[in-house]
Amino acid sequence: MKKRNRGVLIVLEGIDGSGKTTQARMLLDKLQKKEVEAVYLQEPSESKWGQEIKKKAAVKNSLSPEEELDLFLKDRKENVEKNIKPALKKNQVVILDRYYFSTMAYQGAKGIDLQLIRKKNEEIIVPPDLIFVLDINAQNGLRRLQNRKKDLLFERTDYLVKVRKIFQSFQGENFIHIDAQKDKENIHREILRVVVRYLTRLDFVEPE
Ligand code: TYD
């Protein structure tokens, strides 16, 4: 029997190019192979707000930091209500690629007060169980993205240096900071170890 009647929310965070999406997919695949019911979700999401964010992000300076914050909050609220809560109610493990720590880091790096961002988010979110912060130097992160289409709004080295500092400042027992410079198999094993230990405690997976 499960020790509680909700699923588990696992968040991956990090600057652009930190590899969180790759790690989220590797983790999903592994958990599914262990027959854990796991789903992958992403923010910005597929909602109309998420689409507006992506469209506006392609045009430099089209949004003020406050407008960005507002859009990310609207997108998140919808994602929490429509996707995250229903999955958790079904006892699923949700692997979430970015959450409100991204808003604190990215919109915070544009000058919005961090505690204000936290407060506005904590009014609408479900608290996560584990938060992995993939840490990489801004230049190295950007170098990894060189071949990908870049959006003008978000991907600048000096900006990402500030974003990274905010990510690095998060402390607490459910934050796990990971050196994302290492190779992806090593990082995967490190994440998996923590996740399996956590899920075993909750009887989501059999002890190895
Ligand atoms: P994302 O889709 O994760 O980009 P990628 O897959 O290339 O890493 O996120 C797009 C951008 O949105 C990214 O640069 C970070 C930014 N962002 C914020 O500024 N605030 C937020 O709250 C979130 C969720 C993302």
Boltz pocket constraint, residues with backbone or C-beta under 6 A from the ligand:
constraints:
  - pocket:
      binder: B
      contacts: [[A, 15], [A, 16], [A, 17], [A, 21], [A, 43], [A, 44], [A, 72], [A, 97], [A, 98], [A, 99], [A, 100], [A, 102], [A, 103], [A, 104], [A, 106], [A, 107], [A, 154], [A, 155]]
      max_distance: 6.0
